[in-house]
Amino acid sequence: MAQVSAFFVARMIEQAMASIPPERLGPHTRGDLYRVAGLPEEGLPDKGTPETWLMIPDSNYHALLVAIAALETPDVGFHLRTASAFRCDDFGAVGLAWKAAPTLRASFSRMNRYTRLYNTAAPAFSLEERGDEIWWVHNRQTPPRTGLYLSNEGAMATYVALCREATSEAFTPLRLQFHHSDLGSTRAAEAYFRCPIDYDREVDALIMPAALLDEPNSVGDESIWRFLTAQVEETLPPDDDDAAEATTTGRMSGGQGTDMSLRRAVLEQVTDVLSDGVPGIADIAAGLAMSPRTLQRRLAEEDCTFHAVVDEARHSLATRLLSETPYSLAEIAFLTGFSEQSAFTRAFKRREAQTPGAYRAAHASG
């Protein structure tokens, strides 16, 4: 059964209670809405990050959206107002993925990998290039359920909110389309998205100019970037000037740098992209202007393997993140290239003979 984080339930209910006029709410209370979602009427404490929250059946969530929408008909907009208030930091590891990306293209590319941390009902999205346009496409066809349509609109609105945080409040899609018919008045949606909206289309899609997605994000997480760079620099002994020059030469031309410079170059490239998932040797070799076979051979000459360098980069980064940052274990799993926290824990325990939590307790700064 598909599930949705109660994180979204709380946000939708709090937005409804704060913004729907009392005469519209009538006798409905916050507790009434929590009961519609199948949750205790006192609600839930705001603890942890989205991936750690209680999950509820998506049918309960959709029922809640329909109940709130009935209080606003015909100008339904609570789900869009909720989306507009979201910030990257609200989404834990998922938001960290978005913020750390250098461009919106990278942000969208990373997003699909982590969406299911907080929403197993999340639709399958894909980033598609269509001429000079980029389409963020929801590929899954859906049954005719109003609650699901409201959820899909809210998801698209959330992506726009994150785009506006990453670039500027002026971010505006070229246009937007939905598979479903309009749900009444389109005034609230048009005011929020600030672009033409088409309904009854083949797929849901957020359509943006390709050039915009390749501009630098204004909130790219420089602290993470600096941390990752420092991690690489401190992993290895310092090179002398000749080795440093050889590093640059080896990176740009695949030339014969020193043994240390090649290993350092591989470590740097691996660490830089771990938050996208573990890179393949072909990707790293291309960045070093050599073939995968050449990279394998040169590492073998140093009595090293690509797998060993990747493992070293992941573990070294994990130990520093655990000891020097407040990131959650789920966030650290993301930053070190794991798709699940449990896989990160198993891999870490094999290296350290203790869990990441135990390591943090023993080594945390301060």
CORVEN-V255106 format. One record per residue. RES is the residue in three letters. OMEGA is omega in radians with two decimals (* if undefined). Layout:
BEGIN
RES,OMEGA / RES,OMEGA
END
This chain:
BEGIN
MET,3.11 / ALA,-3.10 / GLN,3.13 / VAL,3.13 / SER,3.06 / ALA,3.00 / PHE,-3.13 / PHE,3.09 / VAL,-3.11 / ALA,-3.12 / ARG,-3.14 / MET,-3.11 / ILE,-3.12 / GLU,3.09 / GLN,-3.14 / ALA,-3.10 / MET,-3.09 / ALA,-2.96 / SER,3.12 / ILE,-3.11 / PRO,-3.12 / PRO,-3.12 / GLU,3.07 / ARG,3.14 / LEU,-3.11 / GLY,-3.10 / PRO,-3.09 / HIS,3.13 / THR,3.07 / ARG,3.13 / GLY,3.10 / ASP,-3.09 / LEU,3.07 / TYR,3.13 / ARG,3.08 / VAL,3.13 / ALA,3.14 / GLY,-3.11 / LEU,3.12 / PRO,-3.05 / GLU,3.08 / GLU,3.11 / GLY,-3.08 / LEU,3.07 / PRO,-3.13 / ASP,-3.09 / LYS,3.02 / GLY,3.13 / THR,-3.01 / PRO,-3.08 / GLU,3.13 / THR,-3.08 / TRP,3.04 / LEU,3.09 / MET,3.12 / ILE,3.09 / PRO,-3.13 / ASP,3.10 / SER,3.09 / ASN,3.14 / TYR,3.14 / HIS,3.09 / ALA,3.10 / LEU,-3.13 / LEU,3.12 / VAL,-3.13 / ALA,3.13 / ILE,-3.14 / ALA,-3.14 / ALA,-3.14 / LEU,-3.08 / GLU,-3.07 / THR,0.15 / PRO,-3.08 / ASP,-3.08 / VAL,-3.11 / GLY,-3.09 / PHE,-3.11 / HIS,3.10 / LEU,3.08 / ARG,3.09 / THR,-3.13 / ALA,-3.07 / SER,-3.11 / ALA,-3.14 / PHE,3.03 / ARG,-3.11 / CYS,-3.08 / ASP,3.12 / ASP,-2.96 / PHE,3.05 / GLY,-3.08 / ALA,3.13 / VAL,3.10 / GLY,3.09 / LEU,3.08 / ALA,-3.11 / TRP,-3.07 / LYS,-3.07 / ALA,-3.08 / ALA,-3.12 / PRO,-3.13 / THR,3.07 / LEU,3.10 / ARG,3.12 / ALA,3.11 / SER,-3.14 / PHE,-3.12 / SER,-3.13 / ARG,-2.95 / MET,-3.02 / ASN,-3.12 / ARG,-3.00 / TYR,-3.10 / THR,-3.05 / ARG,3.01 / LEU,-3.07 / TYR,-3.13 / ASN,-3.13 / THR,3.07 / ALA,-3.08 / ALA,-3.13 / PRO,3.10 / ALA,3.11 / PHE,3.03 / SER,3.11 / LEU,-3.03 / GLU,3.07 / GLU,3.12 / ARG,-3.08 / GLY,3.13 / ASP,3.09 / GLU,2.99 / ILE,3.12 / TRP,2.97 / TRP,-2.88 / VAL,2.98 / HIS,-2.97 / ASN,-3.00 / ARG,3.01 / GLN,-3.02 / THR,3.05 / PRO,-3.07 / PRO,3.12 / ARG,-3.08 / THR,-3.13 / GLY,3.12 / LEU,3.11 / TYR,3.08 / LEU,3.10 / SER,3.14 / ASN,3.09 / GLU,3.11 / GLY,3.12 / ALA,3.12 / MET,3.13 / ALA,3.11 / THR,3.09 / TYR,3.12 / VAL,3.10 / ALA,3.13 / LEU,3.07 / CYS,-3.13 / ARG,3.08 / GLU,-3.07 / ALA,-3.08 / THR,3.06 / SER,3.14 / GLU,-3.13 / ALA,-3.12 / PHE,3.14 / THR,3.08 / PRO,3.00 / LEU,3.09 / ARG,-3.11 / LEU,3.08 / GLN,3.13 / PHE,3.11 / HIS,-3.07 / HIS,3.05 / SER,3.12 / ASP,-3.01 / LEU,-3.13 / GLY,3.07 / SER,3.11 / THR,-3.03 / ARG,-3.10 / ALA,-3.13 / ALA,-3.13 / GLU,3.12 / ALA,-3.10 / TYR,-3.04 / PHE,3.10 / ARG,3.13 / CYS,3.07 / PRO,3.11 / ILE,3.11 / ASP,3.13 / TYR,3.13 / ASP,3.09 / ARG,-3.06 / GLU,-3.12 / VAL,2.94 / ASP,3.13 / ALA,2.98 / LEU,-2.97 / ILE,-3.02 / MET,3.07 / PRO,-3.09 / ALA,-3.09 / ALA,-3.11 / LEU,-3.08 / LEU,-3.14 / ASP,3.04 / GLU,-3.12 / PRO,3.03 / ASN,-3.13 / SER,3.13 / VAL,3.03 / GLY,-2.97 / ASP,-3.10 / GLU,-3.14 / SER,3.09 / ILE,3.14 / TRP,-3.14 / ARG,-3.13 / PHE,-3.13 / LEU,3.12 / THR,3.13 / ALA,3.14 / GLN,3.14 / VAL,-3.09 / GLU,-3.08 / GLU,-3.14 / THR,-3.06 / LEU,3.04 / PRO,-3.13 / PRO,3.06 / ASP,2.96 / ASP,-3.04 / ASP,-3.13 / ASP,-3.13 / ALA,3.12 / ALA,3.11 / GLU,3.14 / ALA,3.09 / THR,3.14 / THR,-3.14 / THR,-3.12 / GLY,-3.13 / ARG,-3.02 / MET,-3.00 / SER,-3.06 / GLY,-3.10 / GLY,-3.05 / GLN,3.06 / GLY,3.10 / THR,3.10 / ASP,-3.10 / MET,-3.07 / SER,3.12 / LEU,-3.14 / ARG,3.12 / ARG,-3.13 / ALA,3.11 / VAL,3.12 / LEU,-3.13 / GLU,-3.09 / GLN,3.13 / VAL,-3.10 / THR,-3.12 / ASP,-3.03 / VAL,-3.10 / LEU,-3.11 / SER,3.00 / ASP,-2.98 / GLY,-3.11 / VAL,-3.10 / PRO,3.04 / GLY,-3.11 / ILE,3.13 / ALA,-3.14 / ASP,-3.13 / ILE,3.13 / ALA,3.13 / ALA,3.11 / GLY,3.11 / LEU,3.10 / ALA,3.06 / MET,3.12 / SER,3.07 / PRO,-3.13 / ARG,3.12 / THR,3.13 / LEU,3.10 / GLN,-3.10 / ARG,-3.09 / ARG,3.06 / LEU,3.10 / ALA,3.10 / GLU,3.11 / GLU,-3.11 / ASP,-3.10 / CYS,3.06 / THR,3.10 / PHE,3.14 / HIS,-3.12 / ALA,3.13 / VAL,3.10 / VAL,-3.13 / ASP,3.11 / GLU,-3.14 / ALA,-3.11 / ARG,-3.06 / HIS,3.12 / SER,3.10 / LEU,-3.13 / ALA,-3.10 / THR,3.13 / ARG,3.10 / LEU,-3.14 / LEU,-3.05 / SER,-2.99 / GLU,-3.10 / THR,3.10 / PRO,-3.09 / TYR,3.10 / SER,3.12 / LEU,3.11 / ALA,3.11 / GLU,3.12 / ILE,3.06 / ALA,3.10 / PHE,-3.07 / LEU,-3.14 / THR,2.94 / GLY,3.13 / PHE,3.12 / SER,-3.13 / GLU,3.12 / GLN,-3.11 / SER,3.12 / ALA,3.08 / PHE,-3.12 / THR,3.14 / ARG,-3.12 / ALA,-3.13 / PHE,-3.11 / LYS,3.08 / ARG,-3.12 / ARG,-2.98 / GLU,-3.09 / ALA,3.02 / GLN,-3.10 / THR,3.05 / PRO,3.12 / GLY,3.12 / ALA,3.11 / TYR,3.12 / ARG,-3.13 / ALA,-3.10 / ALA,-3.00 / HIS,-3.07 / ALA,3.12 / SER,3.05 / GLY,*
END
